[in-house]
Amino acid sequence: MAIHYHDRIINTLSAITALKALNDKDDQARIQAGQQYLWDHYKRLNWDSNDTVNFTGLCSMLIQEAEMLGLSVPSDLYPKRNATQRKIAALRAQPERWQGHPLIMSLEWLSLGLPEAAQFLETNGSIGASPAATVSLLLNSEEEIPSAIEYLQSVVLPDGGLPDFEPLDIFDISWTLNHLIQANAITPDQPDVRRCLNFLWSLWSPTKGVGCTSFAKDVVDLDDTAVTFSVLRWGGYPVDVGVFSEYERDDHFQCYVDEADQSLSVHLRTLAALSMVDDDNQVGPWKEKIIRLLKNWREVGQFKSDKWHASQYYLSALAINYLYETHQEMVDPHVQWIINTQQADGGWGNFGFTTPEETSYCLGALLRWNRIEWVDPEQITRAAEYLYRTLDNNNYVPLWIAKTLHTPAHIVQASILSTLHLYQQEFMKG
């Protein structure tokens, strides 16, 4: 499993706090081992390229709970401070903003310190499609909330755990379709494809786009908006490019309201969406702004990783896919890194072992690069053979960054299948 210290530490802190609250003597050795892990590894947080979602806020809450229970834990688990405290002050002063704010999806961070919290319940009984936020509501409410209990019962996983968020229907559908579209594996007139497109269109806002879930539809973001725009545009729907003005800032595009740090993958996906529209007085300057930002990050050596994915191969492959035709000089180092780091089994992996997901990204990037510059066919074949060998293995390594690391299984599977489809169409066509 990938070693991402923010993920490991927040999970460990959460686990030992829960075990201590249960106070079973058989768990004392586990609690002690967890405490020791935190003390041994917390200074490695700066080894991660990015923290997990709302790490500062959630960690602060868990540390407070741990100390109240008498646990010995480091108190400074969040060296990467951001604008969290300013967000708290602003949102407490304006509780009406919570409904459309991304922090609604981790409202457990405040132990639901807002008396108006119950009004944020979605029609499926959740708060922001978040089991954790919903549980916190129940724990801090003086009333029974049957719809919240039913929601939690409906999202329990086979192993008894709960996901970070459920459902992520917009994210799941649009990103899966986008992988298949990029490989020319589907057409808009296929009935199942059209059904999915109609669903996305029904949730599309012409002024704000979409978010990741239909059960927090006021919480919008540029990442899902850009991908859904591309998918709907491909499907022939009249999406207006003006939607991106909602996210434009002076020198970049923000992914969501009050964002503290930028995402390069979001800018790449937005560039891809804008490239589907003829340049005009609006689109041209937007594309130039994105390219300028990417070049600046490249010049300072930070065009390597992204805030939404633990593997550096994710961003490198994305950059190659979207820039290889127009800005070869920007992505050539990424190509060379991928070429030079293929493992003996034919795959790639950022954490000392290969994974099908990362291999699909790297192979897809090399197949596209091969359109303009020669890539060793043996290298491409070995990568494809690795994916074929692991095709039935759906136990994917969690690499996507949310409150913890997770795997959007349909999206990862679509990436693998789309890459193999591309391999068969482009590399084996002769």
FILO-644475 format. One record per atom (N, C-alpha, C, O): residue in one letter; x, y, z. Coordinates in steps of 0.02 Angstrom, whole numbers, plus 50000, padded with zeros to 5 digits. Example, Ala and Ser with C-alpha at 12.3 -4.5 7.8 and 13.67 -1.06 7.14 Angstrom:
<rs>
a506604971650390 a506154977550390 a506604983550390 a507124983450423 s506424988850354 s506844994750357 s506455000250394 s506705005750402 
</rs>
This chain:
<rs>
m500424994050000 m500005000050000 m500445006250000 m500975006250030 a500215011549966 a500605017649961 a500705020750031 a500245020950071 i501315023150043 i501465026550105 i501345033950096 i501765037450068 h500785036350118 h500615043450118 h500485045150191 h499995042950220 y500935049150219 y500935049850292 y500325053550319 y500105052150374 h500055058350281 h499445061450304 h498885056450310 h498495056550358 d498835052050261 d498335046750262 d498435042050321 d497975040550359 r499055039650330 r499195034850383 r499085037950452 r498815034750497 i499295044150460 i499265047350526 i498545049050546 i498355047950603 i498155051650499 i497465053350518 i497055047050530 i496605047050573 n497185041750493 n496845035350505 n497045032350573 n496625029850610 t497695032650588 t497935029950651 t497655033850710 t497435030950759 l497665040450705 l497395044750758 l496655043350769 l496425042950826 s496285042650715 s495575041150719 s495455034350752 s495005033650793 a495855029350732 a495765022550758 a495905022150833 a495515019150870 i496465025050855 i496625024350926 i496155028350970 i496025026551027 t495895033850943 t495395037750980 t494755033750990 t494455033751044 a494545030350936 a493935026250941 a494045020350989 a493605018851030 l494625017150984 l494765011451029 l494805013651102 l494565010151146 k495095019451113 k495145022051182 k494455023651210 k494315022351268 a494015026351167 a493335027951189 a492955021551207 a492545021551253 l493075016051171 l492755009651185 l493025006551249 l492675002951285 n493665007951263 n493995005951326 n493964998451339 n493804996251394 d494134994551287 d494194987351295 d494924985651311 d495374987651274 k495034982251366 k495724980851387 k496114976851335 k496724977251333 d495764973051293 d496104969151241 d496404973651187 d496814971351147 d496204980051186 d496454984651135 d497044988851159 d497284993051121 q497264987951220 q497784992251248 q498424991951207 q498754997051196 a498624985951185 a499244985351146 a499174988851079 a499644991951055 r498574988551049 r498454991950985 r498494999550994 r498795003050953 i498195001951048 i498215009151062 i498925011551073 i499125016751047 q499315007651111 q500005009551123 q500415009551059 q500825014051047 a500305004551016 a500665004150953 a500475010150908 a500905012850874 g499835012050909 g499615017750870 g499935024250894 g500145028350853 q499955025150960 q500275031150987 q501005031450967 q501265036750948 q501345025750971 q502055025550954 q502165027050880 q502645030450861 y501705024650837 y501765026050766 y501725033650754 y502115036350715 l501265036950787 l501195044150778 l501835047850799 l502055052350763 w502115046050855 w502725049350878 w503315047750832 w503755051950823 d503325041850805 d503885039750762 d503865042850692 d504375043850660 h503255044550669 h503185046350598 h502895053350585 h502875055450527 y502665056850636 y502305063050621 y502745068350588 y502495072650551 k503395068050600 k503835072950568 k503945071450493 k504255075350458 r503685065850471 r503745064150400 r503165066950359 r503125065750298 l502725070650390 l502165073650353 l502415077850295 l502105078150242 n502995081150305 n503245085350250 n503555081250193 n503785084050144 w503565074650201 w503795070350146 w503255069850092 w503415068650033 d502625070750110 d502075070450062 d502065076750020 d502175082250045 s501915075949957 s501865081949914 s501245086049930 s501235092049920 n500725082749956 n500105086249974 n499785082850034 n499865076950045 d499405086850071 d499035083950128 d498365081350104 d498165082350047 t498015077950149 t497345075550134 t496835081150144 t497005086350173 v496225080050122 v495715085350124 v495575087450196 v495415083350239 n495615093950208 n495485096950274 n495875093650330 n495625092750385 f496495091750315 f496905088350365 f496985092450428 f496945089850484 t497095098950419 t497195103250477 t496585103250522 t496645102350583 g495995104250493 g495395104550534 g495225097850566 g495085097650626 l495235092450527 l495065085950554 l495565083550605 l495385080550656 c496215084950593 c496725082850640 c496655086750706 c496745083950760 s496505093050700 s496405097150760 s495855094350803 s495915093950865 m495305092350771 m494735089350808 m494945082850842 m494785081650900 l495295078550804 l495485072050831 l495995072650887 l495975068850936 i496455077350881 i496945078450935 i496595080550999 i496765078251053 q496115085050992 q495735087251050 q495375081451083 q495385080751145 e495065077151043 e494725071351071 e495215066551104 e495085063951158 a495795065451071 a496295060951099 a496555063351166 a496635059451212 e496695069751171 e496955072551234 e496435072251289 e496605071151347 m495805073251271 m495265072751321 m495215065651348 m495005064551405 l495395060751307 l495365053751327 l496015051451362 l496065045751384 g496505055951367 g497115054251401 g497645051051358 g498125048151384 l497565051351292 l498065048551247 l498665053251240 l498595059351244 s499245050351229 s499845054151217 s499975054451142 s500195049551111 v499835060351112 v499925061151039 v500275067851026 v500205072451066 p500645068350972 p500955074750954 p500405080050942 p499895078650912 s500525086050966 s500025091250959 s500115095450896 s499675099350878 d500675094650862 d500805098650802 d500835094150740 d501355093650707 l500275091050725 l500245086350669 l500095089750602 l499995086350552 y500065096250601 y499885099550539 y500355105350524 y500165111150532 p500975103750504 p501465109050489 p501275113150427 p501495118850420 k500875110250382 k500675113850322 k500055118050336 k499505116350313 r500125123350373 r499555127450391 r499305131250329 r499705133350287 n498665132150325 n498375135950269 n497875140850296 n497945143350352 a497365142350258 a496885147450278 a496305144650318 a495775147750321 t496395138850350 t495845135550384 t495525139850438 t494915140350442 q495945142850480 q495665146750535 q495265152750509 q494745154550538 r495475155850455 r495105161350426 r494425158850399 r493915162150403 k494445152750370 k493825149750345 k493335148750403 k492735150150396 i493585146250459 i493145144950517 i492805151350539 i492195151550547 a493205156650548 a492935162950572 a492405165650524 a491875167950546 a492555165450459 a492095168250410 a491445164150407 a490905167050401 l491505157650410 l490915153450403 l490485153350466 l489875152650462 r490805153950524 r490405154550585 r490005160950586 r489445161250612 a490295166250557 a489955172650555 a489395172750503 a488925176750507 q489445168250453 q488945167950400 q488725160750388 q488905157750337 p488335157750434 p488155150750428 p487755149150364 p487735143350343 e487455154350334 e487075153050273 e487535150850216 e487305148050167 r488185152150222 r488665150350169 r488825142850170 r489095140250121 w488675139450224 w488865132350228 w488555128150173 w488875123450148 q487945129750155 q487585125450107 q487965124650042 q487955119250012 g488315129850019 g488675129349956 g489425129149965 g489795130249917 h489655127750025 h490375127850038 h490645120750041 h490315116450071 p491235119350012 p491495112450013 p491615109650083 p491635103550092 l491705113950132 l491815111550200 l491195108250230 l491235104950282 i490615109050198 i490015105550221 i490135098050218 i489815094250255 m490585095850174 m490715088750165 m491195085950217 m491325079850218 s491455090250260 s491835087850318 s491635091750380 s492045093950419 l490985092450387 l490705096450441 l490825093150510 l490755096550561 e491005086850511 e491165083550574 e491755086850609 e491845086150669 w492155090450570 w492735093950596 w492555098650653 w492945099550699 l491955101750649 l491735106350702 l491295102850753 l490985106150795 s491255096150749 s490765092450789 s490075095650783 s489685096050830 l489945097950723 l489325101450707 l489165106950757 l488635106950788 g489645111450765 g489565116950812 g489095122350789 g489065127650819 l488715121150737 l488225125950713 l487525123450729 l487345117850709 p487125127350763 p486445124950781 p486015123950720 p485515120350724 e486195126950664 e485785126350603 e485965120150563 e485735119350507 a486385115750590 a486665110250550 a486135105750519 a486215103450463 a485585104450555 a485075099850530 a484775102250464 a484525098250425 q484785108650452 q484485111250390 q484895109450329 q484665110250272 f485505106850340 f485935105150284 f485815097950260 f486155095750214 l485355094450289 l485205087550268 l484975087550195 l484545091450175 e485275082950156 e485065082050087 e484465077450083 e484265074550134 t484185076750024 t483585072550017 t483725065250031 t483255061450045 n484355063050027 n484505056050042 n484685054950115 n484895049550135 g484615060250156 g484745059550228 g485465061050248 g485635060450307 s485875062950201 s486585064250217 s486705071750225 s486295075950206 i487275073250253 i487545080050250 i488135079850202 i488655076850216 g488035083050145 g488575083450096 g488805076850069 g489395076150051 a488365071750067 a488555065050044 a489135062350084 a489525058250059 s489205064550147 s489765062450190 s489505058350249 s489155061050292 p489675051950253 p489485047950311 p489755050850377 p489395050850427 a490375053350376 a490665056050438 a490285062150462 a490135062750521 a490135066750417 a489755072750436 a489055070850460 a488795073950506 t488765065850429 t488095063650448 t488095060350516 t487645061650556 v488605056350531 v488675053350597 v488745058750650 v488445058350704 s489145063750635 s489255069150683 s488605072850698 s488475074850755 l488185073750647 l487535076750658 l487125072650707 l486835075350754 l487105066150697 l486715061750741 l486985061950812 l486595062050860 l487645061950820 l487945061950887 l487825068450925 l487815068450986 n487725073850888 n487645080350920 n486935082950917 n486805088750935 s486465078850894 s485775081050889 s485375078350949 s485485072750972 e484915082350973 e484485080251027 e483875076451002 e483485073751041 e483805076150937 e483225072750907 e483455066950865 e484025066850840 e483025062050856 e483155056550810 e483045059050738 e482585062950725 i483465056750694 i483405058750624 i483405052450582 i483925050250559 p482825049450571 p482775042950536 p483095043050467 p483415038150448 s483025048450430 s483295048550362 s484065048150363 s484365045150318 a484375051150414 a485105050750420 a485325043750436 a485835041350410 i484955040350480 i485125033450498 i485045028950437 i485465024650425 e484505029850400 e484405025850339 e484955026950289 e485175022250256 y485175033150282 y485735034550236 y486355030750256 y486665027450214 l486525031050320 l487135027650343 l487085020050333 l487565016850313 q486495017250347 q486405010050337 q486485008150264 q486705002650248 s486305012650220 s486315011150148 s487015011450118 s487125008750064 v487485014650152 v488155015550123 v488695011550158 v489285012350144 v488495007150205 v488985002950238 v489294998150188 v488944994850150 l489964997750187 l490324993550140 l490314986250164 l490174984950222 p490454981550119 p490444974450138 p490894972750198 p490744968250236 d491444976550206 d491894975150262 d491684978650326 d492034978350377 g491114982150325 g490864985650384 g491084992850388 g490854996450433 g491514994950344 g491745001850345 g491285006550308 g490765004550281 l491465012950307 l491085018050272 l491555021950225 l492135023050242 p491305023950168 p491725027850121 p491785035050144 p491415037350188 d492265038650115 d492325045850129 d491695049450109 d491415053450147 f491465048050048 f490875051250021 f490475046149981 f490765041649949 e489815046749983 e489385042149945 e488685045149940 e488395046849992 p488415045949880 p488715044049816 p489105049849785 p488955055649797 l489605048149745 l489955052949704 l489735051849631 l490155050449588 d489095052449619 d488805050249556 d489035054549496 d489185051849443 i489055061049505 i489275065349449 i490005063949432 i490175062949374 f490425063749482 f491135062149474 f491225055349441 f491605054649393 d490885050449466 d490965043549442 d490765042949368 d491125039949329 i490205045949350 i489955045349282 i490365049449232 i490575046949180 s490475055749249 s490805060149201 s491535058249189 s491775058349133 w491895056449242 w492595054749234 w492685047949199 w493155047049161 t492235043349214 t492255036849179 t492135037849105 t492505035149063 l491615041649088 l491475042949018 l492065046548984 l492225045048927 n492365051149020 n492915054948990 n493495050448970 n493795051448917 h493665045549011 h494195040748992 h494005037048928 h494415036248883 l493385034748925 l493165030948867 l493145035248804 l493305032948749 i492955041548813 i492935046248756 i493635047448729 i493745047448669 q494125048448775 q494815049848754 q495105044148712 q495555045248671 a494855038148722 a495105032448683 a494655030648625 a494755025548591 n494145034948611 n493665033548557 n493335026748565 n493225023148516 a493185024948628 a492905018348642 a492145018448644 a491835013148646 i491835024448643 i491105024948644 i490885030448596 i491295034448573 t490235030548582 t489935035748541 t489335038748577 t489025035248618 p489155045048563 p488605048148599 p487925044948588 p487475045748630 d487845041248534 d487185038548519 d487045031748551 d486505029048543 q487535028948586 q487415022648620 q486915023748678 q487005028548716 p486405019548685 p485875020748735 p486125021948806 p485905026548839 d486585017748830 d486835018548898 d487235024948906 d487215028248958 v487605026748854 v487995032948855 v487525038848857 v487625043548895 r486995038648815 r486515044148813 r486155044848880 r486015050448901 r486005039248912 r485675039648977 r486115043149028 r485875047249068 c486755041649027 c487225044949073 c487285052349057 c487315056549102 l487315053948992 l487365060948972 l486755064948993 l486815070649016 n486175062048986 n485555065449006 n485545066749081 n485315072049103 f485805062049119 f485855062949192 f486305068849208 f486115073149249 l486885069249178 l487345074749190 l487035081349169 l487105086449203 w486705081349111 w486395087449086 w485845089949133 w485755096049141 s485485085349164 s484945087249210 s485205090849272 s484825094449305 l485845089849288 l486135092949348 l486585098949331 l486835102249377 w486675100249267 w487135105549247 w486855112449260 w486285113949242 s487255116749291 s487075123749300 s487455127949249 s488075127449247 p487125132049209 p487475135949158 p487935141249187 p488375143749153 t487845143049251 t488255148149282 t488795145349328 t489305148549339 k488685139249356 k489145136549405 k489405129649387 k489885127349418 g489115126249339 g489335119549321 g489055114349368 g488455114249382 v489485110049394 v489275104549439 v489805103449492 v490355106149489 g489625099249541 g490105096749590 g490185089249580 g490045086649526 c490405085949632 c490545078749626 c489935074349639 c489925068549620 t489415077149671 t488835073149690 t488195076949682 t488165083049692 s487665073449663 s487015076549655 s486685077849722 s486165081149726 f486975075249777 f486695076149843 f487065081549883 f487005081949944 a487435085749847 a487695091949876 a487785096549815 a488325099149803 k487235097449779 k487275100549713 k487475107949716 k487675110749666 d487425111049775 d487645117949781 d488395118449791 d488685123949785 v488725112949805 v489455112849814 v489765111149747 v489825105249729 v489955116249709 v490215115249642 v490975115849643 v491265118749690 d491295113249592 d492025113849586 d492225113649513 d491865111149470 l492805116449499 l493045117049430 l493245110349401 l493145109249341 d493525105849441 d493745099349416 d493175095549384 d493225093449327 d492625094649422 d492055091049395 d491705095149341 d491425092249293 t491705101749347 t491405105949296 t491765105349230 t491445104749177 a492435105449232 a492825104949170 a492725098249135 a492625097949075 v492745092849174 v492655086149144 v491945085349117 v491855082849062 t491445087449156 t490755086849134 t490615091249074 t490245089249029 f490905097149072 f490845101549013 f491115097848952 f490785097848899 s491705094848957 s491995091348900 s491555085648877 s491465084648817 v491295081848925 v490875076048908 v490225078348875 v490015075448825 l489905083448903 l489275085848875 l489385089048807 l488975088248762 r489925092748800 r490085095848735 r490185090448682 r489935091048625 w490535085148700 w490635079548655 w489965076348636 w489865074048580 g489505076248685 g488855073148673 g488365077548636 g487815075348622 g488565083748620 g488135088148581 g487675092548622 g487205095448594 y487785093148687 y487355097348729 y487605104648727 y488205105748721 p487155109448732 p487335116548724 p487635119648787 p487365124448814 v488195116948810 v488515119848869 v488875126248848 v489195126548796 d488825131448890 d489105138048874 d489775138748909 d489825137548969 v490285140748872 v490955141348899 v490995146748953 v491465146948992 g490495151148956 g490485156349007 g490475153749078 g490605157449125 v490315147349087 v490295144449153 v490975144949189 v491005145149250 f491515145249150 f492185145349181 f492355152149212 f492825152649251 s491965157249196 s492085163749227 s491955163449302 s492225167549339 e491555158749324 e491415157849396 e492045156249435 e492105157649494 y492525153149401 y493125150649435 y493755154649421 y494285153249449 e493705159649377 e494295163449358 e494515168249414 e494105171549445 r495175168449425 r495485173149470 r496035176949433 r496135175649373 d496375181449466 d496845185849431 d497375182049391 d497505183649333 d497685176949422 d498235173449388 d498125165949382 d498585162349362 h497535163549400 h497395156349396 h496645155149398 h496255159949399 f496455148849397 f495755146849406 f495715142949472 f496105138349484 q495245144849515 q495185141149578 q494725135149568 q494255135349528 c494875129849605 c494485123749599 c493815124349636 c493315121749614 y493825127849693 y493215128749733 y493295134949775 y493835137749780 v492755137249805 v492755143349844 v493225142749904 v493235137549937 d493595147949917 d494065148249973 d494635143249967 d494925141250018 e494805141149906 e495355136449897 e496015139649921 e496155145449906 a496405135749959 a497025138349987 a497635136849943 a498125140649945 d497625131549905 d498195129749863 d497945127249795 d497405124349791 q498335128449744 q498105127149675 q498235119949654 q498665116549681 s497845117749606 s497915111049577 s498105111749504 s497755115149466 l498655108549484 l498855108849414 l498415104349370 l498275106049313 s498195098749397 s497765094349357 s497105097849340 s496845096749285 v496855101849385 v496235105549371 v496345110349312 v495915111049269 h496925113549311 h497065118149256 h497145114449190 h496945116949138 l497445108449193 l497515104549132 l496835102349105 l496705102549045 r496385100249150 r495725098049129 r495315103949102 r494925103349055 t495415109749133 t495075115749109 t495335117749040 t494945119748996 l495985117249030 l496285118648965 l495995113948912 l495845115948856 a495915107548930 a495625102648883 a494915104548865 a494715103948807 a494525106748915 a493835108848901 a493815114948856 a493415115248809 l494245119748871 l494255125848830 l494485124448759 l494285128048712 s494885119348750 s495135117648683 s494595114748638 s494695114048578 m494015113148668 m493455110748628 m493045116448599 m492565115348562 v493235122648617 v492855128548596 v493315132848553 v493905133548568 d493045135748501 d493445140248459 d493695146148500 d493325148948540 d494325147948490 d494605153748525 d494205160048509 d494045161348451 d494055163848560 d493725170348550 d494025175248600 d494545173848630 n493695180748610 n493955185848656 n493995183448727 n494345186448768 q493645178048743 q493635175448811 q494075169248818 q494485168848864 v493985164548773 v494325158148779 v495075158848769 v495465155848806 g495295162748719 g496005163548706 g496395165848767 g496885162648785 p496185171348799 p496545173748858 p496525168648916 p497005168148954 w495985164948923 w495955159848975 w496475154448964 w496825152349010 k496525152148902 k497025146948886 k497735149648898 k498165146048923 e497845155848879 e498505158848890 e498665159348964 e499235158348985 k498165160949005 k498265161349077 k498465154649106 k498915154249148 i498145149349083 i498305142649108 i499015140649087 i499395138049127 i499185141749024 i499855139949000 i500385143849038 i500905141149056 r500255150149050 r500725154349087 r500835151549157 r501395151349182 l500295149549190 l500355146649257 l500745140149256 l501185139149298 l500605135849208 l500965129449203 l501705130549191 l502125127049219 k501865135449148 k502575136849134 k502925139549197 k503495137749210 n502575143649235 n502875146349297 n503025140749346 n503555140649377 w502555136149353 w502655130449399 w503225126049374 w503605123349413 r503275125349308 r503825121349280 r504495124549294 r504975121149311 e504535131149287 e505165134749295 e505425134349367 e506035134449378 v504975133949415 v505195133449485 v505235126149509 v505335124849569 g505155121449462 g505245114449479 g504675111249517 g504775106249551 q504065114149513 q503505111449551 q502965108349507 q502415106949529 f503145107149443 f502675103949397 f502775096349403 f502975093049356 k502635093749464 k502785086649476 k502195082849506 k502075077149487 s501835085849551 s501315082249587 s500685086449592 s500685092449578 d500135083149611 d499495086449614 d499155085149681 d499285080049713 k498735089749702 k498425089349767 k497885083949771 k497665082249826 w497665081149715 w497125076149715 w497365069049705 w496955064449706 h498015067949696 h498255061149683 h498955060349713 h499375064749707 a499075054549744 a499705053449779 a500285051949732 a500865053049751 s500145049549672 s500675047549626 s500865053249579 s500425056549551 q501515054349570 q501735059349523 q501615057249451 q501595061549406 y501525050749438 y501375048549370 y500695051249346 y500595052149286 y500255052449393 y499585054949376 y499645061649340 y499365062549285 l499995066449370 l500065073049339 l500495072849276 l500335076149227 s501025068949278 s501465068549219 s501085065949158 s501135068749104 a500705060649167 a500325057749112 a499785062549087 a499675063249027 l499465065949134 l498945070749115 l499235076449074 l498945078649024 a499815078849095 a500145084249058 a500325082048987 a500225085848940 i500595076048981 i500765073448914 i500145072948871 i500145074948812 n499605070148898 n498995069148859 n498715075648831 n498475075848775 y498755081048871 y498435087248851 y498905092448820 y498665097348792 l499565091348824 l500035096348800 l500515093748746 l500895097648718 y500495087248731 y501005084448687 y500975087348616 y501485087748582 e500395089348595 e500335092048527 e500535099448522 e500775101648470 t500455103148576 t500545110448572 t501145113048611 t501425118248594 h501355109548664 h501905111948706 h502365106248724 h502435104348782 q502685103448673 q503105097548682 q503675098948731 q503865094548769 e503945104948729 e504515106548772 e504335106248846 e504765105048889 m503695107348862 m503475107248932 m503415100148959 m503505099049019 v503265095448915 v503125088748940 v503685083748924 v503655078048947 d504175085748885 d504725081048868 d505055078248931 d505195072248932 p505185082248984 p505475079249044 p505035073849076 p505285068949104 h504375074849072 h503915069849099 h503945063449058 h503925057949086 v504005064148992 v504065058248949 v504695054348966 v504675048248973 q505255057948972 q505885054648985 q505875051149054 q506155045749062 w505545054349102 w505495051249169 w505095044749165 w505295039749195 i504545044849129 i504145038849121 i504545033349085 i504545027649107 i504875035149031 i505265030348993 i505805027149036 i505935021149031 n506115031149078 n506695028749117 n506515025349183 n506955022749217 t505875025249201 t505695022349266 t505225016349259 t504925014249309 q505165013549200 q504765007449193 q505095001749231 q505705000949227 q504694997949267 q504954992449308 q505044986049267 q504814985549210 a505374981249296 a505534975049261 a504914971249238 a504924967749188 d504354971949276 d503744968349258 d503344972049204 d502814969749184 g503584977749181 g503254981549129 g502824987249153 g502584991349114 g502724987649220 g502284992749247 g502654998549278 g503264998949275 w502275003049307 w502545008849342 w502235009549411 w501665007249422 g502595012549456 g502325013849523 g502765018849560 g503375018549557 n502435023549593 n502785028949627 n503025027149697 n503405030949727 f502805021449722 f502945019749792 f503335013349801 f503275009949852 g503735011549750 g504165005749757 g503854999349730 g504174994049733 f503244999649706 f502914993749677 f502464996249621 f502225001949622 t502334991849572 t501934993849515 t501184993149530 t500984989149571 t500784997149496 t500054996649502 t499754997149432 t500025000649389 p499194993849421 p498854994349356 p498635001549341 p498675003749284 e498405005249392 e498175012049380 e498735016449354 e498665019749302 e499305016549389 e499855020749367 e500135018449299 e500345022549258 t500125011949289 t500365009349224 t499915011549168 t500145013049113 s499255011749180 s498805013949127 s498935021249109 s498895023049051 y499085025349159 y499235032349145 y499865032949102 y499885036649052 c500375029349122 c501025029849087 c500985027049017 c501245030048970 l500665021349008 l500605018448942 l500195022948897 l500375023948839 g499635025548922 g499225030048882 g499615036148859 g499555038348802 a500035038848904 a500435044648886 a500955042948833 a501055046848786 l501265037048839 l501765035048789 l501445033748721 l501735035148669 l500845030948721 l500505029748658 l500355036348622 l500405036748561 r500165041448660 r500035047948629 r500685051248607 r500715054248553 w501205050648647 w501855053448628 w502125049948566 w502465053048525 n501965043648559 n502205039748501 n501905042348435 n502155040748381 r501385046348440 r501095049348380 r501555054548349 r501525055848289 i501975057548391 i502405062948366 i503155061248370 i503555064048333 e503335056748415 e504035054648421 e504065047148437 e503635044548473 w504565043848410 w504625036548417 w504725034548489 w505135037448525 v504355029548511 v504445026448577 v504605019148565 v504295015948522 d505075016448602 d505275009448594 d504665004848597 d504335004548649 p504515001348543 p503914997048543 p503944991448594 p503424989248618 e504544989248612 e504604984048663 e504364986748730 e504044983148769 q504514992948745 q504294995948807 q503534996548810 q503224995048862 i503234998448755 i502504998948752 i502184992048759 i501694991348795 t502464987148726 t502184980348728 t502224977448799 t501754974348822 r502784978448833 r502864975848900 r502354979048948 r502094975748993 a502224985448938 a501734988848981 a501034986148968 a500654984949015 a500864985048905 a500204982348888 a500124975248915 a499594973448941 e500644971248910 e500624964448936 e500524964449012 e500164960149038 y500834969149046 y500724969749118 y499984971149133 y499694968049178 l499684975749096 l498974977349107 l498524971349092 l498044970149128 y498674967749039 y498284961749024 y498334956549080 y497844953449098 r498944955649107 r499044950749161 r498654952549224 r498434948149261 t498584959049236 t498264961249298 t497544963449288 t497244966549332 l497264961949230 l496614964649212 l496064962349260 l495584966049272 d496114956349286 d495594953649331 d495694955649404 d495284953949446 n496224959249418 n496364961349487 n496044968149500 n496294973349478 n495484968049535 n495124974249549 n495284977049618 n494954981749641 n495774974149652 n495964976549718 n496484982149710 n497074981249723 y496234987949688 y496684993449671 y496974996649733 y496664997049786 v497594999049726 v497925002649780 v497625009649785 v497585013149735 p497405011749845 p497125018549852 p497655023849839 p498175023949873 l497525028149792 l498005033449774 l497685040349769 l498035045349765 w497025040549768 w496675046949761 w496595050249829 w496425046949878 i496715056749831 i496725060349895 i496045063449910 i495795067649872 a495745061249965 a495155064549993 a495305065450068 a495855067650085 k494835063950112 k494995064250183 k495515059050201 k495925060150246 t495515053550165 t496035048550166 t496165046650094 t495855049350049 l496635042050082 l496715039550014 l496145034849997 l495905031050040 h495915034949935 h495365030649914 h495455028949841 h495905031449808 t495015024549816 t495035022549745 t494345023249715 t493875019849737 p494245027549665 p493625027649627 p493665021949575 p493905022849519 a493415016149594 a493545010049557 a493325010349484 a493695008149439 h492735013149471 h492495013449402 h492945017749358 h493075016149300 i493185023249387 i493615027849349 i494285024649335 i494545025149279 v494565021249384 v495215017849374 v495135012249323 v495555011549279 q494605008449329 q494485003049281 q494395005849210 q494635002949162 a494045011449204 a493955014549139 a494625016849110 a494735016349050 s495065019349153 s495725021449130 s496105015549101 s496425016049049 i496085009849136 i496445003849114 i496165001249048 i496534999949001 l495505000549046 l495194997848986 l495275002548926 l495385000348870 s495235009048938 s495315013948884 s496035013748857 s496135014348797 t496515012948902 t497205012648880 t497335006448837 t497675006848787 l497055000848858 l497134994748818 l496774995448751 l497014992948700 h496194998748751 h495844999948687 h496275004248642 h496325002948582 l496565009348670 l497005013748631 l497605009948604 l497815011048548 y497875005548645 y498445001448625 y498264997048565 y498644996548517 q497684993948568 q497464989548514 q497324993648450 q497464991348395 q497034999548458 q496855003548400 q497455006848367 q497485007248306 e497925009048407 e498485013048379 e499125008948370 e499485009948320 f499265004648416 f499915001248413 f499874994648375 f500364992348347 m499284991648374 m499214985148342 m498824985548276 m498644980448247 k498684991648253 k498264992448195 k498594989748131 k498254988048082 g499264989348133 g499604986648073 g499614979248073 g499884976148027 
</rs>
